Each structure stands twice: as structure tokens, then as C-alpha cells.
Amino acid sequence: MFRRTVAPDIEIKLLDPGDAEAIYAAADRDREYLREWLPWVDNTHSAEDVRRFIEEVVSPQWADNRGPQCGIWMDGEFAGSVGCHAIDWANRACSIGYWIESRRQGRGIVTRSVADMLDYLFEAQRLHRVVIQCAVDNHRSCAIPKRLGFAKEGVLRQAERVGNRWLDLVTWSILEDEWRQRRPR
């Protein structure tokens, strides 16, 4: 089981089917906000949809050593998610994604959780490159790779359909040696 302490009150741990109710409740409470940026929100109608995603995508990905998809837990309550899209082992690379409940934004929770995930990916997994893609207009999401020292590589025009609109995505990347130089110990 993948589990890491990010701060005394913050933990990231591998999503588990038993977490489906808590994950769905958090996403459903914030549905209006999340649907603006995340394509999966409008296709998630129940805790069973979440459970199926964990069983069909998250668990096999972890079992096949292609990276963790984690919940962010604050004082034992589900608050959001941070995780890998499947690791490309031939190139020692992956992309990561994240979201957090709107009521918990602005406290550095995602930044610290992403930094901890990067530590794991670069130290334990020995990856070479990690990418984050964010909607150009999602300023809060784009602030995280900026804050963590990622390089802005460019914009993919109309690269993701969310609801009935196309979003331009900014691509950010960081390399292993860049992370080691930036990361405070």
C-alpha cells in the first residue's frame, strides 16, 4: 500500500475502493467548480462510478508498477487527489494531475502533495521527467508547477474537451536534476 505523510495533518495514499463514498461525496459537493476544469466530473454519477474507476484503472496501474493515484487526506478526511498518469518506463517519464476541494484551496496543500509525489517519482522510481498539463485559464492549477520550478514548454491548443468547450492546455515539465537542485532538504 502506497502511503506518505506530507505534513502532520496531510497524507497521500493510494486510492482504495473503500474510499469511493468519500471521494464521490467530495466531488459531488464541488461539482459546479470541478466541472469547469475536469472532464471526468460530468461522467461521475455515483460512488459506484468511483469504485469502478479505482478497480479498473487505479489498482491495475499500481499493480503493474505504472505509478500511484492517491487521495489527499487532511486530518483523516478526503480533500482531493494527486497522482500519476501511467509511467512510461522506456522514457522514465510520466505526467501527474491533481484536484482539491475548493474550500481547501489557497493553503499550499496541493503544492506540498505534488512536491511529495515528485520526491517519490524522482527518488524511489528514478524517473527522468515529469509533466503537468493545466488549462490555460486555470490560474490556481498553473500556479503549482510555477511554484515548484517547472519549465513552461508551450500551449496545446484546444487539447481537452470539458463539457461543451475545448480548453487550451499549458504543458509544464521538470527534469530529475532540476528537481534535485530546487528541492529543499
Backbone as a printed PyTorch tensor [residue, N CA C, xyz], in Angstrom:
tensor([[[  0.8450,  -1.1860,   0.0000],
         [  0.0000,   0.0000,   0.0000],
         [  0.8810,   1.2370,   0.0000]],

        [[  0.6290,   2.1360,  -0.9180],
         [  1.3750,   3.3820,  -1.0250],
         [  0.7420,   4.4020,  -0.0870]],

        [[  1.5600,   4.9680,   0.8060],
         [  1.0860,   5.9590,   1.7660],
         [  2.2660,   6.8170,   2.1760]],

        [[  2.0880,   8.1490,   2.1540],
         [  3.1630,   9.0630,   2.5340],
         [  2.5980,  10.2010,   3.3680]],

        [[  3.3440,  10.5710,   4.3930],
         [  2.9810,  11.7220,   5.2130],
         [  3.6020,  12.9590,   4.5860]],

        [[  2.7610,  13.9020,   4.1920],
         [  3.2010,  15.1300,   3.5470],
         [  3.5060,  16.1910,   4.5970]],

        [[  2.6580,  16.2700,   5.6070],
         [  2.7710,  17.2030,   6.7290],
         [  2.0330,  16.5450,   7.8910]],

        [[  2.1680,  17.0620,   9.1100],
         [  1.4890,  16.4020,  10.2330],
         [ -0.0100,  16.1760,  10.0170]],

        [[ -0.6660,  17.0600,   9.2680],
         [ -2.1070,  16.9210,   9.0500],
         [ -2.4770,  16.5120,   7.6250]],

        [[ -1.4730,  16.2160,   6.7760],
         [ -1.7330,  15.8750,   5.3720],
         [ -1.0440,  14.5530,   5.0250]],

        [[ -1.8060,  13.6830,   4.3900],
         [ -1.2850,  12.3870,   3.9650],
         [ -1.7740,  12.1320,   2.5390]],

        [[ -0.9320,  11.5030,   1.7310],
         [ -1.3990,  10.9900,   0.4470],
         [ -1.3130,   9.4740,   0.5210]],

        [[ -2.3610,   8.8300,   0.0070],
         [ -2.3570,   7.3700,  -0.0040],
         [ -3.0990,   6.8650,  -1.2280]],

        [[ -2.6930,   5.7040,  -1.6860],
         [ -3.2680,   5.0750,  -2.8640],
         [ -4.7820,   5.0010,  -2.7160]],

        [[ -5.4820,   5.3820,  -3.7940],
         [ -6.9350,   5.2760,  -3.7680],
         [ -7.3330,   3.8150,  -3.6030]],

        [[ -8.3390,   3.5890,  -2.7990],
         [ -8.8160,   2.2560,  -2.4760],
         [-10.3200,   2.2140,  -2.7470]],

        [[-10.8440,   1.0780,  -3.2230],
         [-12.2850,   1.0020,  -3.4540],
         [-13.1190,   1.3920,  -2.2240]],

        [[-12.5980,   1.1490,  -1.0430],
         [-13.3050,   1.5280,   0.1770],
         [-13.4200,   3.0340,   0.3750]],

        [[-12.6550,   3.8100,  -0.3970],
         [-12.7030,   5.2760,  -0.3080],
         [-13.7300,   5.8840,  -1.2530]],

        [[-14.3940,   5.0620,  -2.0530],
         [-15.2610,   5.5710,  -3.1150],
         [-16.3410,   6.5210,  -2.6060]],

        [[-16.9730,   6.2140,  -1.4870],
         [-18.0360,   7.0870,  -0.9490],
         [-17.4820,   8.4690,  -0.6150]],

        [[-16.3450,   8.5110,   0.0690],
         [-15.7530,   9.7920,   0.4710],
         [-15.3120,  10.6040,  -0.7510]],

        [[-14.7330,   9.9390,  -1.7370],
         [-14.2820,  10.6260,  -2.9450],
         [-15.4760,  11.1910,  -3.7030]],

        [[-16.4970,  10.3520,  -3.8800],
         [-17.6840,  10.8190,  -4.5940],
         [-18.3490,  11.9870,  -3.8680]],

        [[-18.4650,  11.8990,  -2.5690],
         [-19.1010,  12.9730,  -1.7910],
         [-18.3510,  14.2920,  -1.9790]],

        [[-17.0210,  14.2460,  -1.9460],
         [-16.2300,  15.4680,  -2.1260],
         [-16.4040,  16.0300,  -3.5350]],

        [[-16.3510,  15.1620,  -4.5410],
         [-16.5210,  15.6170,  -5.9250],
         [-17.9320,  16.1400,  -6.1550]],

        [[-18.9110,  15.4830,  -5.5820],
         [-20.3000,  15.9110,  -5.7730],
         [-20.5720,  17.2620,  -5.0960]],

        [[-20.0170,  17.4640,  -3.9090],
         [-20.1740,  18.7530,  -3.2180],
         [-19.6130,  19.9070,  -4.0370]],

        [[-18.5370,  19.6270,  -4.7810],
         [-17.8340,  20.6610,  -5.5450],
         [-18.0680,  20.5280,  -7.0530]],

        [[-19.1090,  19.8310,  -7.4240],
         [-19.3680,  19.5110,  -8.8300],
         [-19.3380,  20.7540,  -9.7280]],

        [[-19.9950,  21.8180,  -9.3350],
         [-20.0580,  23.0120, -10.1920],
         [-18.6700,  23.5970, -10.4390]],

        [[-17.8520,  23.6500,  -9.4120],
         [-16.4980,  24.1750,  -9.5770],
         [-15.6370,  23.2120, -10.4000]],

        [[-15.6280,  21.9290, -10.0460],
         [-14.7460,  20.9580, -10.6970],
         [-15.0810,  20.7460, -12.1670]],

        [[-16.3740,  20.8080, -12.5200],
         [-16.7660,  20.5430, -13.9080],
         [-16.2200,  21.5950, -14.8680]],

        [[-15.7990,  22.7230, -14.3390],
         [-15.2120,  23.7600, -15.1910],
         [-13.8700,  23.3120, -15.7750]],

        [[-13.1410,  22.4350, -15.0520],
         [-11.7750,  22.0830, -15.4480],
         [-11.5370,  20.5980, -15.6960]],

        [[-12.3660,  19.7260, -15.1520],
         [-12.0770,  18.2950, -15.1880],
         [-13.1090,  17.5220, -16.0130]],

        [[-12.6680,  16.8260, -17.0500],
         [-13.6190,  16.1560, -17.9450],
         [-14.3720,  14.9800, -17.3120]],

        [[-13.8510,  14.3780, -16.2630],
         [-14.4890,  13.2010, -15.6790],
         [-15.6800,  13.5300, -14.7900]],

        [[-15.8130,  14.7600, -14.3660],
         [-16.8350,  15.1230, -13.3780],
         [-18.2430,  14.8230, -13.8830]],

        [[-18.5660,  15.2270, -15.1020],
         [-19.9210,  15.0250, -15.6100],
         [-20.2500,  13.5660, -15.9040]],

        [[-19.2410,  12.6990, -15.9180],
         [-19.4780,  11.2640, -16.1270],
         [-19.4200,  10.4680, -14.8280]],

        [[-19.3140,  11.1660, -13.7160],
         [-19.2500,  10.5090, -12.4100],
         [-20.5510,  10.8120, -11.6770]],

        [[-21.4180,   9.7940, -11.6010],
         [-22.7720,   9.9860, -11.0720],
         [-23.0270,   9.2850,  -9.7490]],

        [[-22.0460,   8.5060,  -9.2870],
         [-22.2640,   7.7540,  -8.0510],
         [-20.9270,   7.2750,  -7.4820]],

        [[-20.9880,   6.8370,  -6.2330],
         [-19.8010,   6.2390,  -5.6170],
         [-19.4010,   4.9750,  -6.3730]],

        [[-20.3660,   4.2980,  -6.9720],
         [-20.0590,   3.0960,  -7.7490],
         [-19.1980,   3.4340,  -8.9670]],

        [[-19.4380,   4.5880,  -9.5960],
         [-18.5860,   5.0220, -10.7150],
         [-17.1380,   5.2060, -10.2400]],

        [[-16.9760,   5.7930,  -9.0660],
         [-15.6410,   5.9940,  -8.4970],
         [-15.0010,   4.6540,  -8.1730]],

        [[-15.7730,   3.7720,  -7.5430],
         [-15.2560,   2.4460,  -7.1830],
         [-14.7990,   1.6950,  -8.4340]],

        [[-15.5970,   1.7540,  -9.4870],
         [-15.2420,   1.0780, -10.7490],
         [-13.9360,   1.6560, -11.3250]],

        [[-13.7800,   2.9930, -11.3040],
         [-12.5390,   3.6240, -11.7700],
         [-11.3410,   3.1160, -10.9690]],

        [[-11.4840,   3.0400,  -9.6590],
         [-10.3760,   2.5670,  -8.8180],
         [-10.0370,   1.1220,  -9.1520]],

        [[-11.0530,   0.2840,  -9.2810],
         [-10.8190,  -1.1400,  -9.5440],
         [-10.2830,  -1.4060, -10.9480]],

        [[-10.7450,  -0.6250, -11.9360],
         [-10.3690,  -0.8840, -13.3250],
         [ -9.1480,  -0.1210, -13.8000]],

        [[ -8.8250,   1.0020, -13.1430],
         [ -7.7080,   1.8350, -13.6020],
         [ -6.6220,   1.9630, -12.5310]],

        [[ -6.9960,   2.4440, -11.3640],
         [ -6.0070,   2.7480, -10.3150],
         [ -5.3060,   1.4880,  -9.8200]],

        [[ -6.0660,   0.4920,  -9.4260],
         [ -5.4600,  -0.7250,  -8.8630],
         [ -4.5610,  -1.4450,  -9.8630]],

        [[ -5.0190,  -1.6730, -11.1100],
         [ -4.1160,  -2.3180, -12.0830],
         [ -2.8770,  -1.4770, -12.3910]],

        [[ -3.0400,  -0.1560, -12.4650],
         [ -1.8840,   0.7130, -12.7380],
         [ -0.8380,   0.5340, -11.6430]],

        [[ -1.2670,   0.5350, -10.3920],
         [ -0.3490,   0.3560,  -9.2740],
         [  0.2760,  -1.0460,  -9.3060]],

        [[ -0.5400,  -2.0490,  -9.5300],
         [ -0.0550,  -3.4340,  -9.5520],
         [  0.9650,  -3.6580, -10.6740]],

        [[  0.8220,  -2.9340, -11.7780],
         [  1.7350,  -3.0670, -12.9220],
         [  2.9360,  -2.1210, -12.8300]],

        [[  3.1490,  -1.5060, -11.6580],
         [  4.2780,  -0.5980, -11.4320],
         [  4.2840,   0.5700, -12.4240]],

        [[  3.1000,   1.1520, -12.6130],
         [  2.9910,   2.2980, -13.5170],
         [  2.5900,   3.5660, -12.7650]],

        [[  2.7540,   3.5560, -11.4260],
         [  2.5650,   4.7630, -10.6430],
         [  1.2900,   4.7970,  -9.8180]],

        [[  1.3280,   5.5830,  -8.7350],
         [  0.1740,   5.6730,  -7.8410],
         [ -0.7900,   6.8000,  -8.2040]],

        [[ -2.0520,   6.5380,  -7.9640],
         [ -3.1060,   7.5630,  -7.9810],
         [ -3.5750,   7.6510,  -6.5310]],

        [[ -3.4280,   8.8120,  -5.9280],
         [ -3.6340,   8.9400,  -4.4880],
         [ -4.7290,   9.9230,  -4.1180]],

        [[ -5.3180,   9.6620,  -2.9650],
         [ -6.1690,  10.6470,  -2.3310],
         [ -5.3080,  11.5310,  -1.4600]],

        [[ -5.7160,  12.7790,  -1.3230],
         [ -5.1030,  13.6900,  -0.3590],
         [ -6.0400,  13.7040,   0.8370]],

        [[ -5.4990,  13.3720,   1.9910],
         [ -6.3060,  13.2830,   3.2120],
         [ -5.8090,  14.3220,   4.2090]],

        [[ -6.7260,  15.0980,   4.7500],
         [ -6.4010,  16.1000,   5.7740],
         [ -7.1050,  15.7040,   7.0560]],

        [[ -6.3300,  15.4910,   8.0930],
         [ -6.8950,  15.0730,   9.3730],
         [ -7.8900,  13.9310,   9.1950]],

        [[ -7.5410,  12.9950,   8.3250],
         [ -8.3640,  11.8070,   8.1190],
         [ -9.5470,  11.9860,   7.1870]],

        [[ -9.7460,  13.1760,   6.6160],
         [-10.8510,  13.4210,   5.6880],
         [-10.3200,  13.5580,   4.2680]],

        [[-11.0250,  12.9580,   3.3200],
         [-10.6430,  13.0910,   1.9160],
         [-10.7880,  14.5490,   1.4990]],

        [[ -9.7450,  15.0950,   0.8420],
         [ -9.7400,  16.5020,   0.4380],
         [ -9.5080,  16.6980,  -1.0540]],

        [[ -8.9600,  15.6990,  -1.7350],
         [ -8.6540,  15.8370,  -3.1570],
         [ -7.8040,  14.6760,  -3.6250]],

        [[ -7.1170,  14.8750,  -4.7340],
         [ -6.3530,  13.7840,  -5.3370],
         [ -5.0820,  14.3070,  -5.9940]],

        [[ -4.0590,  13.4830,  -5.9820],
         [ -2.8250,  13.7340,  -6.7220],
         [ -2.3310,  12.3810,  -7.2100]],

        [[ -1.9420,  12.3070,  -8.4720],
         [ -1.4930,  11.0100,  -8.9410],
         [ -0.8670,  11.0400, -10.3120]],

        [[ -0.2960,   9.8900, -10.6430],
         [  0.3920,   9.6980, -11.9160],
         [ -0.5780,   9.2160, -12.9790]],

        [[ -0.3670,   9.7110, -14.1760],
         [ -0.9120,   9.0240, -15.3250],
         [  0.1720,   7.9900, -15.6280]],

        [[ -0.1720,   6.8770, -16.1620],
         [  0.7270,   5.7230, -16.2430],
         [  2.1590,   6.0960, -16.6380]],

        [[  3.1070,   5.5800, -15.8720],
         [  4.5290,   5.8250, -16.1300],
         [  4.9440,   5.1810, -17.4510]],

        [[  5.6770,   5.9280, -18.2450],
         [  6.3000,   5.4570, -19.4780],
         [  7.7220,   5.0460, -19.0960]],

        [[  7.9170,   3.7500, -18.8330],
         [  9.2060,   3.2780, -18.3310],
         [ 10.3140,   3.3690, -19.3700]],

        [[  9.9770,   3.2510, -20.6620],
         [ 11.0110,   3.3500, -21.6990],
         [ 11.6920,   4.7210, -21.6540]],

        [[ 10.9200,   5.7370, -21.2920],
         [ 11.4570,   7.0980, -21.2350],
         [ 11.5720,   7.6320, -19.8150]],

        [[ 11.2870,   6.7730, -18.8300],
         [ 11.3270,   7.1590, -17.4080],
         [ 10.6190,   8.4920, -17.1860]],

        [[  9.3580,   8.5280, -17.6390],
         [  8.5850,   9.7680, -17.5840],
         [  7.1230,   9.4860, -17.2720]],

        [[  6.4590,  10.4960, -16.7530],
         [  5.0090,  10.4270, -16.5560],
         [  4.4700,  11.8470, -16.4550]],

        [[  3.1680,  11.9400, -16.4620],
         [  2.5230,  13.2110, -16.1440],
         [  1.7420,  12.9880, -14.8600]],

        [[  1.4710,  14.0750, -14.1680],
         [  0.6820,  13.9730, -12.9450],
         [ -0.4710,  14.9740, -13.0180]],

        [[ -1.5020,  14.6450, -12.2690],
         [ -2.6660,  15.5130, -12.1780],
         [ -3.0930,  15.6410, -10.7290]],

        [[ -3.9710,  16.6080, -10.4690],
         [ -4.3970,  16.8760,  -9.0970],
         [ -5.6770,  17.6880,  -9.0860]],

        [[ -6.3740,  17.6070,  -7.9860],
         [ -7.5150,  18.4950,  -7.7050],
         [ -7.7310,  18.5120,  -6.1960]],

        [[ -8.3850,  19.5440,  -5.7360],
         [ -8.6910,  19.6630,  -4.3100],
         [-10.0270,  20.3770,  -4.1630]],

        [[-10.7050,  20.0840,  -3.0840],
         [-11.9700,  20.7610,  -2.8120],
         [-11.7380,  22.2710,  -2.7850]],

        [[-12.6680,  23.0300,  -3.3160],
         [-12.4970,  24.4810,  -3.3900],
         [-12.3550,  25.1050,  -2.0060]],

        [[-13.0010,  24.5430,  -1.0120],
         [-12.9080,  25.1230,   0.3350],
         [-11.5210,  24.9630,   0.9610]],

        [[-10.6970,  24.1220,   0.3900],
         [ -9.3500,  23.8800,   0.9300],
         [ -8.2550,  24.5420,   0.0970]],

        [[ -8.6360,  25.2700,  -0.9350],
         [ -7.6410,  25.9160,  -1.7910],
         [ -6.9390,  27.0510,  -1.0520]],

        [[ -5.7480,  27.3770,  -1.5500],
         [ -5.0200,  28.5280,  -1.0260],
         [ -4.2430,  28.2630,   0.2460]],

        [[ -4.0790,  27.0050,   0.6200],
         [ -3.3360,  26.6580,   1.8420],
         [ -2.0390,  25.9090,   1.5580]],

        [[ -1.7100,  25.7240,   0.2940],
         [ -0.4750,  25.0190,  -0.0650],
         [ -0.5790,  23.5090,   0.0010]],

        [[ -1.7770,  22.9820,   0.1710],
         [ -1.9710,  21.5380,   0.3230],
         [ -1.5620,  20.8020,  -0.9500]],

        [[ -2.0260,  21.2840,  -2.0940],
         [ -1.7000,  20.6150,  -3.3600],
         [ -0.2240,  20.7890,  -3.6830]],

        [[  0.3120,  21.9610,  -3.4760],
         [  1.7330,  22.1830,  -3.7520],
         [  2.5850,  21.2110,  -2.9430]],

        [[  2.2940,  21.0710,  -1.6590],
         [  3.0720,  20.1450,  -0.8230],
         [  2.8520,  18.6950,  -1.2380]],

        [[  1.6200,  18.3500,  -1.6210],
         [  1.3310,  16.9730,  -2.0470],
         [  2.0300,  16.6490,  -3.3620]],

        [[  2.0280,  17.5920,  -4.2940],
         [  2.7300,  17.3860,  -5.5630],
         [  4.2360,  17.2760,  -5.3170]],

        [[  4.7810,  18.1240,  -4.4570],
         [  6.2110,  18.0550,  -4.1390],
         [  6.5640,  16.6930,  -3.5500]],

        [[  5.7220,  16.1800,  -2.6840],
         [  5.9790,  14.8640,  -2.1000],
         [  5.9070,  13.7740,  -3.1750]],

        [[  4.9350,  13.8860,  -4.0790],
         [  4.8320,  12.9190,  -5.1780],
         [  6.0810,  12.9960,  -6.0600]],

        [[  6.5710,  14.2040,  -6.3190],
         [  7.7930,  14.3540,  -7.1150],
         [  8.9900,  13.7160,  -6.4190]],

        [[  9.0960,  13.8880,  -5.1020],
         [ 10.1640,  13.2150,  -4.3550],
         [ 10.1120,  11.7130,  -4.6000]],

        [[  8.9330,  11.1400,  -4.4910],
         [  8.7690,   9.7030,  -4.7080],
         [  9.1600,   9.3270,  -6.1420]],

        [[  8.6490,  10.0620,  -7.1160],
         [  8.8920,   9.7110,  -8.5190],
         [ 10.3570,   9.8350,  -8.9010]],

        [[ 11.0270,  10.8700,  -8.4070],
         [ 12.4270,  11.0680,  -8.7720],
         [ 13.3830,  10.2540,  -7.9050]],

        [[ 13.0700,  10.0580,  -6.6430],
         [ 13.9800,   9.3240,  -5.7590],
         [ 13.7290,   7.8220,  -5.7880]],

        [[ 12.5250,   7.4050,  -5.4960],
         [ 12.2380,   5.9690,  -5.4130],
         [ 12.0970,   5.3250,  -6.7940]],

        [[ 11.4400,   6.0200,  -7.7110],
         [ 11.1930,   5.4440,  -9.0330],
         [ 12.2790,   5.7970, -10.0560]],

        [[ 13.1180,   6.7640,  -9.7220],
         [ 14.2320,   7.1850, -10.5820],
         [ 13.7550,   7.6590, -11.9620]],

        [[ 12.6260,   8.3610, -11.9840],
         [ 12.1590,   8.9180, -13.2490],
         [ 13.0750,  10.0530, -13.6890]],

        [[ 13.0120,  10.3700, -14.9650],
         [ 13.8300,  11.4300, -15.5420],
         [ 13.0320,  12.7190, -15.7580]],

        [[ 11.7350,  12.5830, -16.0530],
         [ 10.9250,  13.7400, -16.4500],
         [  9.4950,  13.5740, -15.9580]],

        [[  8.9200,  14.6670, -15.4450],
         [  7.5170,  14.6900, -15.0380],
         [  6.8600,  15.9130, -15.6700]],

        [[  5.6710,  15.7120, -16.1790],
         [  4.9130,  16.7460, -16.8730],
         [  3.6160,  17.0270, -16.1220]],

        [[  3.2050,  18.2860, -16.1330],
         [  1.8830,  18.6980, -15.6600],
         [  1.2480,  19.4910, -16.7860]],

        [[ -0.0130,  19.1850, -17.0830],
         [ -0.7710,  19.9740, -18.0460],
         [ -1.9760,  20.5730, -17.3410]],

        [[ -2.1810,  21.8810, -17.5360],
         [ -3.2860,  22.6050, -16.9060],
         [ -3.9810,  23.4540, -17.9630]],

        [[ -5.2690,  23.6740, -17.7600],
         [ -5.9690,  24.6090, -18.6310],
         [ -5.3390,  25.9870, -18.4790]],

        [[ -5.1480,  26.6720, -19.5800],
         [ -4.5010,  27.9840, -19.5900],
         [ -5.1690,  28.9400, -18.5940]],

        [[ -6.4860,  28.9020, -18.5260],
         [ -7.2180,  29.8330, -17.6680],
         [ -7.3980,  29.3470, -16.2330]],

        [[ -6.9030,  28.1530, -15.9190],
         [ -6.9940,  27.6540, -14.5480],
         [ -5.7590,  28.1450, -13.7840]],

        [[ -5.8290,  29.3870, -13.3570],
         [ -4.6680,  30.0490, -12.7650],
         [ -4.1920,  29.3790, -11.4810]],

        [[ -5.1070,  28.8800, -10.6710],
         [ -4.7020,  28.1940,  -9.4370],
         [ -3.9100,  26.9310,  -9.7460]],

        [[ -4.3730,  26.1770, -10.7310],
         [ -3.6800,  24.9490, -11.1000],
         [ -2.3170,  25.2420, -11.7230]],

        [[ -2.2410,  26.2710, -12.5620],
         [ -0.9740,  26.6360, -13.1970],
         [  0.0340,  27.1940, -12.1990]],

        [[ -0.4390,  27.7300, -11.0870],
         [  0.4740,  28.2830, -10.0830],
         [  1.3350,  27.1940,  -9.4390]],

        [[  0.8520,  25.9700,  -9.4140],
         [  1.5850,  24.8940,  -8.7380],
         [  2.8760,  24.5420,  -9.4710]],

        [[  2.8480,  24.2270, -10.7680],
         [  4.1270,  23.9540, -11.4290],
         [  5.0530,  25.1760, -11.4480]],

        [[  4.4880,  26.3660, -11.5480],
         [  5.3300,  27.5790, -11.4780],
         [  6.0580,  27.6170, -10.1470]],

        [[  5.3080,  27.4260,  -9.0680],
         [  5.8630,  27.4910,  -7.7140],
         [  6.9350,  26.4210,  -7.4960]],

        [[  6.7740,  25.2700,  -8.1370],
         [  7.7010,  24.1510,  -7.9330],
         [  8.8660,  24.1460,  -8.9100]],

        [[  8.9670,  25.1560,  -9.7610],
         [ 10.1360,  25.2790, -10.6410],
         [ 10.0480,  24.5550, -11.9580]],

        [[  8.8610,  24.1720, -12.3840],
         [  8.6880,  23.5340, -13.6920],
         [  8.9550,  24.5660, -14.7870]],

        [[  9.4070,  24.0970, -15.9230],
         [  9.5840,  24.9450, -17.1020],
         [  8.3110,  24.8990, -17.9440]],

        [[  7.8710,  26.0470, -18.3930],
         [  6.7070,  26.1140, -19.2780],
         [  7.1740,  25.7790, -20.6820]],

        [[  6.6220,  24.7160, -21.2560],
         [  7.0550,  24.2630, -22.5760],
         [  6.2210,  24.8270, -23.7050]],

        [[  4.9640,  25.1210, -23.4440],
         [  4.1150,  25.6480, -24.5050],
         [  2.6540,  25.3540, -24.2500]],

        [[  1.8440,  25.6970, -25.2210],
         [  0.4000,  25.5420, -25.1140],
         [ -0.0900,  24.6050, -26.2080]],

        [[ -0.8930,  23.6410, -25.8090],
         [ -1.5660,  22.7540, -26.7520],
         [ -2.9530,  23.3330, -26.9900]],

        [[ -3.2120,  23.7670, -28.1930],
         [ -4.4780,  24.4300, -28.5000],
         [ -5.6320,  23.4360, -28.5290]],

        [[ -6.7080,  23.8200, -27.8610],
         [ -7.9360,  23.0240, -27.8200],
         [ -7.6500,  21.5300, -27.6450]],

        [[ -6.8570,  21.2290, -26.6370],
         [ -6.3680,  19.8610, -26.4380],
         [ -7.2720,  18.9930, -25.5760]],

        [[ -8.2130,  19.6050, -24.8460],
         [ -9.0640,  18.8040, -23.9640],
         [-10.4900,  19.3460, -24.0070]],

        [[-11.4170,  18.4290, -24.1510],
         [-12.8330,  18.8010, -24.1550],
         [-13.3830,  18.6040, -22.7440]],

        [[-13.9080,  19.6760, -22.1910],
         [-14.5300,  19.6390, -20.8650],
         [-15.9230,  20.2190, -21.0260]],

        [[-16.9180,  19.3780, -20.7740],
         [-18.2930,  19.8060, -21.0090],
         [-18.4850,  20.0510, -22.4900]],

        [[-18.9380,  21.2440, -22.8250],
         [-19.1910,  21.5590, -24.2370],
         [-18.1740,  22.5490, -24.8040]],

        [[-16.9930,  22.6190, -24.1810],
         [-15.9840,  23.5540, -24.6830],
         [-14.6150,  22.8870, -24.7440]],

        [[-13.7670,  23.4550, -25.5740],
         [-12.3950,  22.9920, -25.7270],
         [-11.4790,  23.8840, -24.9080]],

        [[-10.5560,  23.2650, -24.1810],
         [ -9.6020,  24.0180, -23.3700],
         [ -8.2060,  23.9160, -23.9700]],

        [[ -7.4950,  25.0460, -23.9760],
         [ -6.0750,  25.0420, -24.2940],
         [ -5.3260,  24.6020, -23.0430]],

        [[ -4.3370,  23.7510, -23.2100],
         [ -3.5670,  23.2430, -22.0740],
         [ -2.1320,  23.7490, -22.1190]],

        [[ -1.6540,  24.2510, -20.9810],
         [ -0.2480,  24.6130, -20.8270],
         [  0.4960,  23.3510, -20.4110]],

        [[  1.6200,  23.0900, -21.0480],
         [  2.4590,  21.9550, -20.6840],
         [  3.6690,  22.4650, -19.9120]],

        [[  3.8600,  21.9110, -18.7270],
         [  4.9800,  22.2320, -17.8420],
         [  5.7820,  20.9560, -17.6390]],

        [[  7.0960,  21.0680, -17.4760],
         [  7.8980,  19.8810, -17.1800],
         [  9.0210,  20.2220, -16.2060]],

        [[  9.4550,  19.1810, -15.5280],
         [ 10.6470,  19.2930, -14.6810],
         [ 11.4410,  18.0000, -14.8390]],

        [[ 12.7600,  18.1450, -14.8680],
         [ 13.6650,  17.0080, -15.0040],
         [ 14.2340,  16.6440, -13.6350]],

        [[ 14.6760,  15.4140, -13.5200],
         [ 15.1880,  14.9080, -12.2450],
         [ 16.2670,  15.8160, -11.6590]],

        [[ 17.2640,  16.2020, -12.4520],
         [ 18.3460,  17.0250, -11.8960],
         [ 17.8510,  18.4160, -11.4990]],

        [[ 16.8710,  18.9560, -12.2150],
         [ 16.2990,  20.2480, -11.8440],
         [ 15.5770,  20.1550, -10.5010]],

        [[ 14.8360,  19.0680, -10.3010],
         [ 14.1280,  18.8800,  -9.0390],
         [ 15.1170,  18.7310,  -7.8930]],

        [[ 16.1570,  17.9510,  -8.0920],
         [ 17.1600,  17.7660,  -7.0270],
         [ 17.8230,  19.0960,  -6.6510]],

        [[ 18.0590,  19.9560,  -7.6120],
         [ 18.6800,  21.2650,  -7.3310],
         [ 17.7180,  22.2050,  -6.6260]],

        [[ 16.4400,  22.1280,  -6.9190],
         [ 15.4490,  23.0500,  -6.3650],
         [ 14.9080,  22.6210,  -5.0070]],

        [[ 14.7690,  21.3100,  -4.8250],
         [ 14.0540,  20.7810,  -3.6680],
         [ 14.8210,  21.0490,  -2.3820]],

        [[ 14.2090,  21.7680,  -1.4360],
         [ 14.8660,  21.9600,  -0.1390],
         [ 14.9100,  20.6450,   0.6390]],

        [[ 15.9780,  20.4240,   1.3440],
         [ 16.1120,  19.1670,   2.1140],
         [ 15.9590,  19.4520,   3.5880]]])
